[in-house]
Amino acid sequence: MKERIATIVGLNLVLPLLFGSFYVYAQEGSAGSGEITPSIVYIDLTGDKEKFAEDHWIRDGATGGVSGYSYINENRLGDSIVAEGRGLAGNGDYQFNFDLKKEGFGNLIFEFKQFNKYYDGTGGYYSPFGSSISFPNYLLETGRDLSLDIGNLKVEAIFSKEEETKCILSYEREYRKGAKSLTSWGSVTGTVNNAATTRKILPTFLEIDEMVNKLELKIEHTVNGIDISAEQAWEGVKVQTQKVNNRTLSLANGAFSTVRYKYEDLDADLYTTVVRVAKDFNEKVNLSMAVLYEFARDHTNERITDTSVAATNENHPVNPANVYQGTVTLLPKISILLMEHLFMEAGFRWEWIDKNGSSTYNRDRTNPPDNIADELLNIDDEIKDNHLGETFSIKFDGIRDVVFYADGEFEQQVRREVNTQNSFGRLPTATNNFLRDTNTLTYDYECTLGSKFYPMPKVDVTAEFKYKYGLRDYKRGGAGNAIQTGDITNGYRGFLNSVSYTTVKPIAMFNFKPYRWLACNFRYAYDSTAYGVETRLADATEISEYKANIYSTGATLMPNDTLYLTFFYQYKEAMTETPANGTGGGPTNVPTYNANVRALSASCSYAPVKNVTVRGSYTFSRADNFNDFSNIGLPLGLDNLSQDASIGIESKICSGGILEFKYDFAAYDETSNSGMDDYEAHLFYTALKMVF
């Protein structure tokens, strides 16, 4: 990692100088300018350090380097060089870019960016375990550094010697490496009321090593008013992952059991060809057509090791899988100005997907396991998709101070999926054999009607109504016609008859500016989504529903050139109800899930004297949704308070120097998990911007 960063830094320091000297400095009349800002940050933190890093994308302690630099040089012939970036040691935050332009030839662009994304490794909390957890901070944490190094490197050459033709050649590499937390927690077993109780609160994590390489060639040409472009791209993906797939912790002795490790290697290639043609026939009509072809090849090798010596162990030595997919897409589109104030745009999409996959799932059923496959499951899948999609948009502004608009998106899909599974080997299982032939009909519709009008000067009102509807209807043939145990347990498509959703979302916005120095806004949105599920075991459709009322307001004040204030407040009242809540007369297994939250933010900028600016900000978020029903299961809902306040001063100390000091306070308090994620942080920041 250090070698890679050093190489990138060196390239960004040397290459701009070399190319800049050749293309720019040799030209008469060139002049350059730039700035660089060295900075230091120190964070004093008490509490959960991982939670703080996850929330603020920075670790505690000292961080320093160059928070920003830029350099621009352009001569009278139009040749130019632009270099910019940053480098902060201690936080893994680096960015280096430069763009070299030679008039009449093209551009050479280099981009590199890397940053760290942090994760909190804290598990769940179950209050009835209480004092039986004598070491909660040790066992309910993953006990390791959870962060991902995420980076991107891109080199792009643009050749545009002729005005009508442009050729773009680019190479890009993306990577992620490290470990992240998961929400698929493991089991913890303890004693509650003299009875053994198990809850899924043990934290887990996933180790990732991912590399993506992309190579793309694009040619654009204009002839007789017709814009033509062609692209050819290749993308190669290599991913290695490792995770603890399952484990159980006993609070009685602090020992782990039934530990399963899952290892997976993915190697994939994607080839894409795109051809586009577009033409403006006149000022009123534009037609375009795009044709896309994709071919994908994926190979995966999975291995699961189970430390259990029981007959129910899940030891799977080697599980290879291969997937091949071809896609053809047609995208015609038309834009028409029907009359002076009426504009319409319509598009159509047809897509055909042919996907085939085969895999082998091996299981070691020997007791104790000997890492030799006793049962082999051969799985074959064949999918054929036929998509149709239509879009339209209409806008009318022929009435003074009023704009009407309407948008629609429609999609229909017919999918046939054939799944077969057969059990072989020394210890085959007949109940694992099945053949399922499923036809899925999909309908998705989304329509929006809206209007924006100006009832009086300095006031505008927007009213919008959005409606969505979707349906997945599963029709089975082959062995799937009958209700049987194997058909239901081997995949959700064998269990469901249909799934639907309906969304209604009206929105109202009001903006007014009574004075030159004051602007205010109000917004209300209602969001209701109902989900319907019909299974093969019940004739009735079970309904779940999400509802939310969202109120927000904001203001901006600028009474003079030295003072600037902003304010924003939002209250969201949200809830989710399902049959598990007892709706429809059934038993109450879990309570209604509430997600109410209040959020506030304010900022201020004030220049009391020339060359001095004082800035301050405050953000606040409060949720009070905790529902402790530990006698049934894990509690739901958060009860937390998050605050962030900062104040800083910036002063121009000379013609080419600006000095900045800032203090930031951040705090998080969560009572729903007994304070396991609480923290309090004090940040001290100083920087010196030097302009040259």
LUMTI-502428 format. One record per residue (C-alpha): residue number from 1; x, y, z. Coordinates in nm, 3 decimals, m for minus. Each point is the difference from the previous one (the first is absolute). Example, Ala and Ser with C-alpha at 12.3 -4.5 7.8 and 13.67 -1.06 7.14 Angstrom:
2
resi:u:v:w
1:1.230:m0.450:0.780
2:0.137:0.344:m0.066
***
This chain:
692
resi:u:v:w
1:0.000:0.000:0.000
2:0.277:0.247:0.091
3:0.182:m0.078:m0.323
4:m0.318:0.061:m0.202
5:m0.064:0.335:0.167
6:0.362:0.105:m0.048
7:m0.020:m0.091:m0.368
8:m0.317:0.199:m0.052
9:0.141:0.302:0.183
10:0.315:m0.017:m0.209
11:m0.192:m0.023:m0.326
12:m0.213:0.299:0.092
13:0.301:0.208:0.088
14:0.220:m0.096:m0.293
15:m0.242:m0.051:m0.290
16:m0.168:0.342:0.024
17:0.340:0.164:0.000
18:0.127:m0.199:m0.298
19:m0.311:0.032:m0.215
20:m0.062:0.353:0.117
21:0.352:0.101:m0.093
22:m0.037:m0.154:m0.346
23:m0.346:0.127:m0.086
24:m0.046:0.315:0.203
25:0.314:0.158:0.132
26:0.158:m0.012:m0.346
27:m0.280:0.220:m0.128
28:0.025:0.372:0.016
29:m0.231:0.180:0.239
30:m0.068:m0.289:0.241
31:m0.088:0.086:0.358
32:m0.086:m0.229:0.288
33:m0.165:0.029:0.339
34:m0.075:m0.237:0.281
35:m0.056:m0.061:0.367
36:0.095:m0.258:0.262
37:m0.155:m0.055:0.344
38:0.194:m0.199:0.261
39:m0.217:m0.096:0.297
40:0.003:m0.187:0.332
41:m0.294:m0.165:0.178
42:m0.003:m0.142:0.351
43:m0.301:m0.182:0.147
44:m0.037:m0.078:0.370
45:m0.260:m0.275:0.037
46:m0.166:m0.191:0.281
47:m0.244:m0.283:m0.063
48:m0.054:m0.221:m0.304
49:0.281:0.091:m0.242
50:m0.133:m0.223:m0.278
51:m0.345:0.162:0.007
52:0.158:0.346:m0.019
53:0.217:m0.099:m0.297
54:m0.300:m0.153:m0.178
55:m0.207:0.317:0.050
56:0.269:0.258:m0.086
57:0.234:m0.188:m0.240
58:0.307:0.084:0.210
59:0.182:m0.166:0.287
60:0.093:0.156:0.330
61:0.353:0.118:0.069
62:0.220:0.210:m0.227
63:m0.045:0.038:m0.376
64:0.197:0.234:m0.220
65:0.123:0.081:m0.344
66:m0.123:0.208:m0.290
67:m0.378:0.044:0.008
68:0.005:0.153:m0.347
69:0.225:0.126:m0.277
70:m0.063:0.130:m0.351
71:0.203:0.140:m0.287
72:m0.124:0.149:m0.328
73:0.210:0.116:m0.293
74:m0.136:0.111:m0.338
75:0.163:0.180:m0.289
76:m0.141:0.222:m0.270
77:m0.021:m0.294:m0.247
78:m0.247:m0.187:0.221
79:0.246:m0.261:0.131
80:m0.048:m0.061:0.371
81:0.085:m0.218:0.295
82:m0.211:m0.044:0.312
83:0.125:m0.192:0.305
84:m0.189:m0.044:0.327
85:m0.038:m0.240:0.290
86:0.056:m0.066:0.367
87:0.188:m0.238:0.228
88:m0.086:m0.061:0.368
89:0.222:m0.248:0.180
90:m0.160:m0.194:0.282
91:m0.340:m0.015:m0.166
92:0.090:m0.162:m0.332
93:m0.151:0.292:m0.195
94:0.185:0.076:m0.323
95:m0.102:0.160:m0.327
96:0.221:0.106:m0.292
97:m0.133:0.125:m0.335
98:0.143:0.176:m0.298
99:m0.140:0.097:m0.337
100:0.238:0.087:m0.282
101:m0.148:0.168:m0.308
102:0.172:0.063:m0.334
103:m0.211:0.213:m0.230
104:m0.073:m0.178:m0.327
105:0.111:m0.337:0.137
106:m0.192:m0.096:0.312
107:0.025:m0.068:0.373
108:0.190:m0.235:0.227
109:m0.179:m0.052:0.332
110:0.128:m0.182:0.306
111:m0.213:m0.057:0.312
112:0.071:m0.183:0.324
113:m0.213:m0.011:0.313
114:0.021:m0.210:0.314
115:m0.185:0.022:0.329
116:m0.088:m0.216:0.298
117:m0.353:m0.103:0.094
118:m0.033:m0.105:0.362
119:m0.249:m0.237:0.163
120:m0.121:m0.056:0.354
121:0.047:m0.355:0.122
122:m0.247:0.020:0.290
123:m0.262:m0.275:0.011
124:m0.356:0.005:0.131
125:m0.133:0.046:0.350
126:m0.246:m0.216:0.192
127:m0.075:0.138:0.346
128:m0.129:m0.323:0.167
129:0.349:m0.148:m0.025
130:0.094:0.278:0.242
131:0.273:m0.087:0.249
132:0.059:m0.341:m0.159
133:0.225:0.187:m0.249
134:0.308:0.055:0.211
135:0.207:0.118:m0.298
136:m0.244:0.171:m0.247
137:0.253:0.244:m0.143
138:0.225:m0.291:m0.097
139:m0.245:m0.251:m0.138
140:m0.248:0.236:m0.163
141:0.272:0.162:m0.213
142:0.178:m0.158:m0.294
143:0.334:0.076:0.161
144:0.169:0.112:m0.324
145:0.044:0.305:m0.219
146:m0.298:0.033:m0.234
147:0.074:0.227:m0.294
148:0.025:m0.013:m0.377
149:0.268:0.163:m0.213
150:m0.202:0.121:m0.299
151:0.181:0.138:m0.302
152:m0.032:0.094:m0.363
153:0.265:0.069:m0.264
154:m0.080:0.119:m0.351
155:0.203:0.103:m0.302
156:m0.187:0.150:m0.294
157:0.127:0.128:m0.334
158:m0.230:0.215:m0.215
159:0.102:0.057:m0.361
160:m0.198:0.274:m0.174
161:0.219:0.136:m0.278
162:m0.298:0.030:m0.232
163:m0.305:0.187:0.124
164:m0.246:m0.266:m0.123
165:0.186:m0.300:0.141
166:0.100:m0.093:0.353
167:0.173:m0.316:0.122
168:0.013:m0.089:0.370
169:0.216:m0.277:0.142
170:m0.010:m0.065:0.373
171:0.120:m0.247:0.260
172:m0.144:m0.013:0.350
173:0.073:m0.207:0.309
174:m0.220:m0.017:0.308
175:0.082:m0.187:0.318
176:m0.134:m0.074:0.346
177:0.200:m0.181:0.265
178:m0.057:m0.054:0.369
179:m0.289:m0.109:0.220
180:m0.353:0.125:0.062
181:m0.267:m0.079:0.256
182:m0.308:m0.206:m0.086
183:m0.356:m0.001:0.125
184:m0.029:m0.381:m0.023
185:0.094:m0.042:0.366
186:0.083:m0.324:0.174
187:m0.172:m0.161:0.298
188:0.056:0.068:0.371
189:m0.143:m0.249:0.249
190:m0.065:0.100:0.361
191:m0.233:m0.073:0.289
192:m0.318:0.203:0.048
193:m0.242:m0.098:0.277
194:0.185:m0.331:0.045
195:m0.051:m0.089:m0.367
196:0.251:m0.009:m0.285
197:m0.064:0.286:m0.242
198:0.169:0.070:m0.333
199:0.007:0.337:m0.179
200:0.176:0.111:m0.320
201:0.218:0.280:0.140
202:0.356:m0.122:m0.060
203:0.184:0.234:m0.244
204:0.147:m0.138:m0.322
205:0.219:0.144:m0.273
206:0.099:m0.062:m0.360
207:0.355:0.019:m0.137
208:0.020:0.133:m0.358
209:0.273:0.023:m0.261
210:m0.155:0.137:m0.320
211:0.160:0.124:m0.322
212:m0.185:0.133:m0.306
213:0.180:0.086:m0.326
214:m0.173:0.188:m0.282
215:0.118:0.076:m0.352
216:m0.215:0.210:m0.232
217:0.028:0.139:m0.352
218:m0.253:0.254:m0.124
219:m0.021:0.176:m0.336
220:m0.232:0.293:m0.070
221:m0.058:0.144:m0.348
222:m0.242:0.244:m0.160
223:m0.090:m0.023:m0.367
224:m0.279:0.190:m0.178
225:m0.148:0.104:0.334
226:m0.016:m0.358:0.131
227:0.184:m0.075:0.327
228:0.143:m0.352:0.001
229:0.188:m0.165:0.285
230:0.132:m0.350:0.061
231:0.138:m0.147:0.323
232:0.180:m0.321:0.080
233:0.074:m0.079:0.363
234:0.142:m0.284:0.206
235:m0.034:m0.036:0.374
236:0.180:m0.263:0.205
237:m0.093:m0.069:0.363
238:0.188:m0.205:0.257
239:m0.137:m0.030:0.352
240:0.110:m0.207:0.297
241:m0.212:m0.003:0.314
242:0.012:m0.180:0.333
243:m0.250:0.016:0.282
244:m0.117:m0.184:0.307
245:m0.321:m0.143:m0.141
246:m0.136:m0.116:0.334
247:0.110:m0.035:0.362
248:m0.164:m0.029:0.339
249:0.129:0.154:0.325
250:m0.085:m0.150:0.340
251:m0.007:0.260:0.278
252:0.043:m0.273:0.259
253:0.362:m0.067:m0.095
254:0.082:0.256:m0.272
255:0.062:m0.279:m0.254
256:m0.088:0.002:m0.371
257:m0.160:m0.297:m0.174
258:m0.142:m0.089:m0.344
259:0.251:0.229:m0.168
260:m0.025:0.007:m0.380
261:0.239:0.186:m0.229
262:m0.100:0.089:m0.354
263:0.261:0.071:m0.270
264:m0.096:0.124:m0.345
265:0.201:0.087:m0.313
266:m0.165:0.182:m0.289
267:0.149:0.049:m0.345
268:m0.219:0.181:m0.254
269:0.029:0.167:m0.340
270:m0.247:0.238:m0.162
271:0.018:0.105:m0.365
272:m0.217:0.290:m0.118
273:m0.064:0.146:m0.345
274:m0.211:0.313:m0.043
275:m0.094:0.186:m0.321
276:m0.195:0.328:0.012
277:m0.146:0.214:m0.278
278:m0.173:0.338:0.053
279:m0.124:0.276:m0.227
280:m0.169:0.337:0.042
281:m0.236:0.027:m0.299
282:m0.085:0.356:0.096
283:m0.047:0.206:0.315
284:m0.310:m0.202:0.086
285:0.087:m0.365:m0.060
286:0.289:m0.216:0.123
287:0.030:m0.374:m0.061
288:0.252:m0.239:0.152
289:0.064:m0.373:0.007
290:0.237:m0.207:0.213
291:0.084:m0.369:m0.036
292:0.179:m0.183:0.281
293:0.140:m0.350:0.018
294:0.153:m0.148:0.316
295:0.158:m0.335:0.070
296:0.093:m0.099:0.355
297:0.189:m0.300:0.134
298:0.019:m0.068:0.373
299:0.188:m0.278:0.177
300:m0.033:m0.047:0.375
301:0.164:m0.247:0.233
302:m0.146:m0.031:0.348
303:0.119:m0.199:0.299
304:m0.160:m0.036:0.344
305:0.177:m0.156:0.295
306:m0.192:m0.102:0.311
307:0.181:m0.069:0.326
308:m0.296:m0.192:0.139
309:0.037:m0.380:0.034
310:m0.377:m0.053:0.011
311:m0.189:m0.186:m0.271
312:m0.169:0.331:m0.094
313:0.327:0.169:m0.090
314:0.009:0.214:m0.314
315:0.339:m0.087:m0.144
316:0.017:0.076:m0.376
317:0.352:m0.061:m0.138
318:m0.023:0.147:m0.354
319:m0.300:0.164:m0.167
320:0.072:0.131:m0.353
321:m0.253:0.198:m0.205
322:m0.004:0.150:m0.350
323:m0.240:0.255:m0.145
324:m0.025:0.127:m0.358
325:m0.228:0.285:m0.101
326:m0.069:0.177:m0.329
327:m0.204:0.320:m0.024
328:m0.132:0.193:m0.302
329:m0.161:0.342:0.055
330:m0.167:0.244:m0.243
331:m0.068:0.359:0.115
332:m0.181:0.226:m0.251
333:m0.093:0.349:0.124
334:m0.179:0.304:m0.144
335:m0.025:0.362:0.123
336:m0.262:0.227:m0.159
337:m0.099:0.361:0.053
338:m0.366:m0.045:m0.096
339:m0.076:0.371:0.019
340:0.160:0.310:0.142
341:m0.063:m0.087:0.365
342:m0.056:m0.375:m0.014
343:0.296:m0.239:0.014
344:m0.018:m0.380:m0.011
345:0.264:m0.270:0.034
346:m0.060:m0.374:m0.042
347:0.224:m0.304:0.018
348:m0.027:m0.373:m0.049
349:0.218:m0.282:0.130
350:0.010:m0.362:m0.109
351:0.241:m0.239:0.171
352:0.063:m0.372:m0.038
353:0.205:m0.190:0.258
354:0.117:m0.359:m0.034
355:0.166:m0.129:0.318
356:0.129:m0.349:0.076
357:0.165:m0.123:0.317
358:0.129:m0.324:0.141
359:0.147:m0.079:0.339
360:0.099:m0.286:0.223
361:m0.074:0.011:0.371
362:0.201:m0.259:0.189
363:m0.070:m0.107:0.356
364:0.210:m0.198:0.242
365:m0.259:m0.199:0.199
366:0.246:m0.225:0.182
367:m0.010:0.014:0.380
368:0.256:0.130:0.085
369:0.067:0.179:m0.332
370:0.302:m0.120:m0.202
371:m0.001:0.276:m0.272
372:m0.115:m0.250:m0.263
373:m0.326:0.073:m0.182
374:m0.265:m0.263:0.073
375:m0.287:0.173:m0.181
376:0.025:0.196:m0.324
377:m0.283:0.231:m0.104
378:0.007:0.085:m0.371
379:m0.197:0.320:m0.059
380:m0.091:0.139:m0.342
381:m0.186:0.325:m0.064
382:m0.124:0.144:m0.327
383:m0.158:0.346:m0.018
384:m0.147:0.182:m0.298
385:m0.123:0.358:0.049
386:m0.201:0.212:m0.240
387:m0.028:0.363:0.114
388:m0.208:0.282:m0.143
389:0.022:0.352:0.137
390:m0.161:0.329:m0.094
391:0.062:0.353:0.128
392:m0.163:0.331:m0.074
393:0.028:0.357:0.121
394:m0.223:0.300:m0.076
395:0.059:0.361:0.102
396:m0.232:0.295:m0.067
397:0.081:0.364:0.088
398:m0.250:0.184:m0.220
399:m0.187:0.158:0.292
400:0.165:0.296:0.167
401:0.174:m0.082:0.329
402:m0.104:m0.368:m0.018
403:0.187:m0.314:m0.109
404:m0.167:m0.340:m0.029
405:0.190:m0.326:m0.039
406:m0.070:m0.371:m0.018
407:0.238:m0.297:m0.005
408:m0.061:m0.369:m0.039
409:0.209:m0.315:0.008
410:m0.143:m0.341:m0.087
411:0.169:m0.338:m0.006
412:m0.121:m0.348:m0.087
413:0.208:m0.315:0.033
414:m0.054:m0.364:m0.081
415:0.252:m0.235:0.157
416:0.027:m0.374:m0.029
417:0.227:m0.169:0.255
418:0.072:m0.371:0.008
419:0.176:m0.132:0.313
420:0.116:m0.359:0.038
421:0.183:m0.158:0.289
422:0.117:m0.359:0.030
423:0.175:m0.176:0.286
424:0.287:m0.243:m0.071
425:0.293:m0.153:0.185
426:0.059:m0.256:0.272
427:m0.282:0.135:0.222
428:m0.260:0.159:m0.231
429:m0.321:0.156:0.134
430:m0.308:m0.064:m0.213
431:m0.196:0.290:0.152
432:0.259:0.241:m0.145
433:m0.103:m0.089:m0.358
434:m0.241:0.236:m0.173
435:m0.092:0.156:m0.332
436:m0.177:0.336:m0.002
437:m0.116:0.192:m0.307
438:m0.116:0.353:0.089
439:m0.144:0.272:m0.221
440:0.008:0.343:0.163
441:m0.207:0.289:m0.130
442:0.118:0.341:0.122
443:m0.176:0.334:m0.030
444:0.143:0.327:0.134
445:m0.169:0.336:m0.052
446:0.100:0.343:0.128
447:m0.188:0.322:m0.080
448:0.067:0.354:0.116
449:m0.226:0.303:m0.040
450:0.120:0.339:0.113
451:m0.035:0.374:m0.027
452:0.212:0.297:0.096
453:m0.160:0.342:0.014
454:0.080:0.351:0.116
455:m0.310:0.150:0.166
456:0.177:0.327:0.081
457:0.347:0.151:m0.036
458:0.272:m0.175:0.203
459:m0.226:m0.298:0.075
460:m0.012:m0.339:m0.174
461:m0.202:m0.311:0.085
462:0.058:m0.356:m0.124
463:m0.255:m0.278:0.029
464:0.085:m0.354:m0.111
465:m0.169:m0.338:0.015
466:0.189:m0.324:m0.061
467:m0.156:m0.344:m0.040
468:0.180:m0.334:m0.031
469:m0.130:m0.349:m0.049
470:0.184:m0.328:m0.043
471:m0.096:m0.367:m0.027
472:0.198:m0.326:m0.011
473:m0.224:m0.289:m0.101
474:0.154:m0.349:0.018
475:m0.143:m0.279:m0.216
476:0.155:m0.345:0.039
477:0.019:m0.297:m0.232
478:0.185:m0.331:0.012
479:0.038:m0.146:0.348
480:m0.098:0.334:0.151
481:m0.373:m0.048:m0.064
482:m0.054:m0.187:0.325
483:0.058:0.124:0.352
484:0.282:m0.212:0.137
485:0.266:0.043:0.265
486:0.295:0.003:m0.235
487:m0.158:0.261:m0.224
488:m0.068:0.242:0.284
489:0.332:m0.024:0.182
490:0.219:0.022:m0.309
491:m0.040:0.367:m0.094
492:m0.259:0.271:0.053
493:m0.140:m0.020:m0.355
494:m0.138:m0.343:0.086
495:m0.172:0.140:0.309
496:m0.156:0.324:m0.130
497:m0.297:0.055:m0.228
498:0.034:0.377:m0.032
499:0.162:0.310:0.149
500:m0.132:0.353:m0.059
501:0.060:0.353:0.121
502:m0.189:0.330:m0.028
503:0.155:0.339:0.083
504:m0.180:0.332:0.038
505:0.217:0.307:0.057
506:m0.143:0.356:m0.012
507:0.248:0.287:0.049
508:m0.058:0.372:0.060
509:0.273:0.267:0.001
510:m0.028:0.371:0.077
511:0.284:0.249:m0.053
512:m0.013:0.371:0.060
513:0.249:0.285:0.020
514:m0.167:0.297:0.174
515:0.321:0.199:0.011
516:0.324:0.008:m0.195
517:0.184:m0.138:0.300
518:m0.251:m0.269:0.107
519:m0.116:m0.320:m0.172
520:m0.224:m0.262:0.162
521:m0.140:m0.337:m0.105
522:m0.243:m0.262:0.128
523:m0.050:m0.355:m0.123
524:m0.241:m0.281:0.080
525:0.010:m0.354:m0.135
526:m0.216:m0.302:0.072
527:0.132:m0.342:m0.093
528:m0.213:m0.315:0.018
529:0.107:m0.335:m0.142
530:m0.211:m0.314:0.040
531:0.152:m0.343:m0.070
532:m0.217:m0.300:m0.079
533:0.126:m0.359:0.022
534:m0.194:m0.310:m0.097
535:0.155:m0.339:0.077
536:m0.082:m0.350:m0.119
537:m0.107:m0.094:0.351
538:m0.267:0.271:0.032
539:m0.265:0.131:m0.235
540:m0.012:0.346:0.156
541:0.248:0.280:m0.071
542:0.187:0.127:0.305
543:0.053:0.378:0.007
544:0.292:0.190:0.151
545:0.015:0.379:m0.013
546:0.254:0.275:0.041
547:m0.127:0.353:0.076
548:0.189:0.323:0.049
549:m0.079:0.368:0.049
550:0.298:0.227:m0.063
551:m0.007:0.368:0.097
552:0.292:0.232:m0.070
553:0.075:0.371:0.001
554:0.305:0.211:m0.067
555:0.117:0.358:m0.022
556:0.295:0.196:m0.135
557:0.087:0.346:0.132
558:0.258:0.243:m0.138
559:m0.075:0.342:0.150
560:0.331:0.143:m0.124
561:0.325:m0.100:m0.167
562:0.156:m0.107:0.331
563:m0.266:m0.233:0.143
564:m0.145:m0.321:m0.145
565:m0.235:m0.236:0.188
566:m0.175:m0.325:m0.095
567:m0.251:m0.214:0.189
568:m0.171:m0.334:m0.072
569:m0.238:m0.215:0.203
570:m0.170:m0.330:m0.087
571:m0.237:m0.229:0.183
572:m0.066:m0.345:m0.141
573:m0.276:m0.218:0.139
574:0.029:m0.351:m0.143
575:m0.131:m0.344:0.085
576:m0.013:m0.351:m0.150
577:m0.284:m0.242:0.072
578:m0.001:m0.368:m0.095
579:m0.218:m0.302:0.083
580:0.259:m0.084:0.265
581:m0.126:0.307:0.193
582:m0.340:m0.164:0.044
583:m0.169:0.193:m0.280
584:m0.287:m0.197:m0.149
585:m0.072:m0.180:0.327
586:0.313:m0.216:0.011
587:0.241:m0.044:0.293
588:0.237:0.283:0.094
589:0.354:m0.130:m0.052
590:0.170:0.338:m0.029
591:m0.129:0.354:0.064
592:m0.051:0.265:m0.267
593:0.337:0.136:m0.115
594:0.032:0.377:0.044
595:0.267:0.214:m0.164
596:m0.081:0.352:0.118
597:0.289:0.247:m0.006
598:0.058:0.373:0.050
599:0.292:0.172:m0.170
600:0.126:0.355:0.021
601:0.294:0.181:m0.154
602:0.116:0.361:0.010
603:0.307:0.183:m0.120
604:0.137:0.352:0.019
605:0.276:0.195:m0.172
606:0.098:0.346:0.129
607:0.278:0.238:m0.102
608:0.036:0.250:0.288
609:0.298:0.175:m0.159
610:0.177:m0.009:m0.333
611:0.199:m0.323:m0.068
612:m0.156:m0.184:0.298
613:m0.291:m0.248:m0.021
614:m0.162:m0.190:0.286
615:m0.202:m0.314:m0.081
616:m0.219:m0.217:0.218
617:m0.238:m0.292:m0.048
618:m0.222:m0.233:0.199
619:m0.179:m0.324:m0.094
620:m0.240:m0.199:0.212
621:m0.182:m0.330:m0.052
622:m0.235:m0.168:0.247
623:m0.183:m0.333:m0.023
624:m0.227:m0.142:0.270
625:m0.128:m0.331:m0.137
626:0.130:m0.266:0.237
627:m0.248:m0.279:0.075
628:0.129:m0.261:0.242
629:m0.194:m0.322:m0.048
630:0.279:m0.227:0.120
631:m0.248:m0.261:0.122
632:m0.075:m0.081:m0.366
633:0.322:0.078:m0.189
634:0.250:0.273:m0.065
635:m0.118:0.357:0.058
636:m0.062:0.227:m0.298
637:0.062:0.369:m0.062
638:0.270:0.249:0.092
639:0.000:0.243:0.288
640:0.294:0.231:m0.064
641:0.128:0.356:m0.009
642:0.269:0.125:m0.238
643:0.155:0.348:0.017
644:0.277:0.183:m0.182
645:0.110:0.360:0.064
646:0.292:0.191:m0.145
647:0.149:0.347:0.007
648:0.294:0.130:m0.196
649:0.183:0.313:m0.104
650:0.173:0.075:m0.328
651:0.238:0.291:m0.040
652:0.196:0.135:m0.296
653:0.340:0.060:0.157
654:0.171:0.122:m0.318
655:m0.066:0.037:m0.373
656:0.075:m0.368:m0.062
657:m0.094:m0.167:0.328
658:m0.323:m0.090:0.184
659:0.014:m0.155:0.349
660:m0.290:m0.207:0.134
661:m0.080:m0.142:0.345
662:m0.305:m0.214:0.079
663:m0.146:m0.187:0.297
664:m0.262:m0.271:m0.044
665:m0.200:m0.187:0.263
666:m0.180:m0.326:m0.084
667:m0.207:m0.224:0.228
668:m0.217:m0.308:m0.040
669:m0.222:m0.145:0.272
670:m0.209:m0.316:m0.047
671:m0.202:m0.141:0.286
672:m0.162:m0.282:m0.198
673:0.321:m0.208:0.023
674:0.107:0.110:0.346
675:0.253:0.251:m0.134
676:0.223:m0.251:m0.180
677:0.045:0.244:m0.295
678:0.028:0.326:0.195
679:0.286:0.237:m0.065
680:0.111:0.360:0.055
681:0.264:0.163:m0.218
682:0.189:0.331:m0.009
683:0.165:0.092:m0.332
684:0.270:0.264:m0.041
685:0.090:0.110:m0.352
686:0.249:0.249:m0.140
687:0.096:0.073:m0.361
688:0.202:0.254:m0.196
689:m0.103:0.071:m0.359
690:0.284:0.141:m0.208
691:m0.075:0.157:m0.338
692:0.267:0.047:m0.264
***
